[in-house]
Amino acid sequence: MDILRGLKASPDRKSAEGGKILDPSKGKEYHCKIWVEGKQLRMRAYWGMLYGTRTWERVP
């Protein structure tokens, strides 16, 4: 099962956009964008004009 699919690197290579993320608990897909800020990986999922962002910390 693919959780993330269709992401393409942005022209500046600082993010990946245009993909979809699956919420397996609801069985729904959302448009998403991912990028790195320092030691954090951020993912933003969109539902229409609404969005939510999740942040993961790199483990040393």
N, C-alpha and C positions, 0 to 999 in steps of 0.2 A: 504494500500500500504506500503510495507516494503522499507525503504530507505537504511538501513544497514542490511546485512544478512551474515550468515556463518562465523562470526568472532570467533576465538578460542583463548583462553588465551595462551600466550607464556609460555615455561617452567619456566622462571623466574618470571612469573605473573606480569611483568611490562608493558606489552603491549598486544594488541589483534591483530592477524594477520590472513591472509588466507581468508578474507571475501571480499565482494563486496559492493560497494555503488552505488546507482542509482542517476543519474542526471535527475530529472523529466522534466526539460525544454527541454532536448535533447532526452530523452528516452533511454539513454545509460548507461551501467554499467561499472564500473572500479574496478580493484583490489584495496584493501585498507589495511591500518594499522592504528591503533589508539593507543595513549599512553598519559600519564599525566606527565607534567613537572611542579612541584610546583603547582601554581594555574591555570595552563593552560592545556586545552585539545587540543591535536594536532591530526590531521587526514591527512594522506598522501594517495593520490590516484595515481595509476600508469596506464599509457597507453604505453605499450611496454617498452622502456628504458626511457621514459619521465615520470616525476611526478610533482605533485603540492601539497603543504602543506598548510593547513588552521589551524588557531589557534583561540581558543575561550577562553576568560577570565572568571574566576569564579566571579560571582556577590556576593559582601559581604552581 
